[in-house]
Amino acid sequence: MPDNTFDAERHVDRMAAALGLAIDPDHRPGVVANMARTAEIARLVTEFPLPDMVELAPAFRPGEQS
């Protein structure tokens, strides 16, 4: 079974390299901390159990009346 542990430091380094983004060394700890927190929030959302009977919300279209 693969290890699904999210490594925020590795992710930040790889994404910065892929985007050609230079991260100031003084700012890197904050960027990594924010990425780790964002990943935790995303995990809470994606793992939240929903019953099969839940329907999708309608799409919002500006200017349309419901």
C-alpha positions as CSV (number, residue, x, y, z in Angstrom):
1,M,0.0,0.0,0.0
2,P,1.4,3.4,-0.9
3,D,2.3,5.9,1.8
4,N,-0.2,8.8,1.5
5,T,1.6,11.1,3.9
6,F,1.7,14.6,2.5
7,D,5.2,16.2,2.6
8,A,4.6,20.0,2.5
9,E,8.3,20.8,2.2
10,R,8.8,18.5,-0.7
11,H,5.6,19.7,-2.4
12,V,6.6,23.4,-2.0
13,D,10.1,22.7,-3.4
14,R,8.7,20.7,-6.4
15,M,6.0,23.1,-7.3
16,A,8.3,26.1,-7.0
17,A,10.7,24.4,-9.4
18,A,7.9,23.4,-11.8
19,L,6.6,27.0,-11.8
20,G,10.0,28.6,-11.9
21,L,9.1,30.4,-8.7
22,A,11.9,31.6,-6.4
23,I,10.9,31.5,-2.7
24,D,12.9,33.7,-0.5
25,P,14.6,31.5,2.2
26,D,13.2,33.8,4.9
27,H,9.6,33.2,3.6
28,R,9.9,29.5,3.0
29,P,8.9,28.3,6.5
30,G,5.7,30.3,6.2
31,V,5.0,29.0,2.8
32,V,5.5,25.4,3.9
33,A,3.4,26.0,7.0
34,N,0.5,27.4,4.9
35,M,0.8,24.5,2.5
36,A,0.6,22.0,5.3
37,R,-2.5,23.7,6.8
38,T,-4.1,23.9,3.4
39,A,-3.5,20.2,2.8
40,E,-5.1,19.5,6.2
41,I,-8.2,21.5,5.4
42,A,-8.4,19.8,2.0
43,R,-8.2,16.4,3.7
44,L,-11.0,17.3,6.1
45,V,-13.2,18.3,3.2
46,T,-12.4,15.3,0.9
47,E,-12.8,12.8,3.7
48,F,-16.1,14.1,5.0
49,P,-18.7,11.3,4.5
50,L,-21.7,12.2,2.4
51,P,-24.7,9.9,2.0
52,D,-25.4,8.6,-1.5
53,M,-28.7,10.4,-1.6
54,V,-27.1,13.9,-1.4
55,E,-27.8,15.9,-4.6
56,L,-25.4,18.3,-6.2
57,A,-26.1,22.0,-5.6
58,P,-27.3,24.0,-8.6
59,A,-24.7,25.9,-10.6
60,F,-24.5,29.6,-9.8
61,R,-24.8,31.8,-12.9
62,P,-24.6,35.5,-12.3
63,G,-27.6,37.5,-13.5
64,E,-30.0,34.5,-13.7
65,Q,-33.0,34.4,-11.5
66,S,-33.9,31.1,-9.8
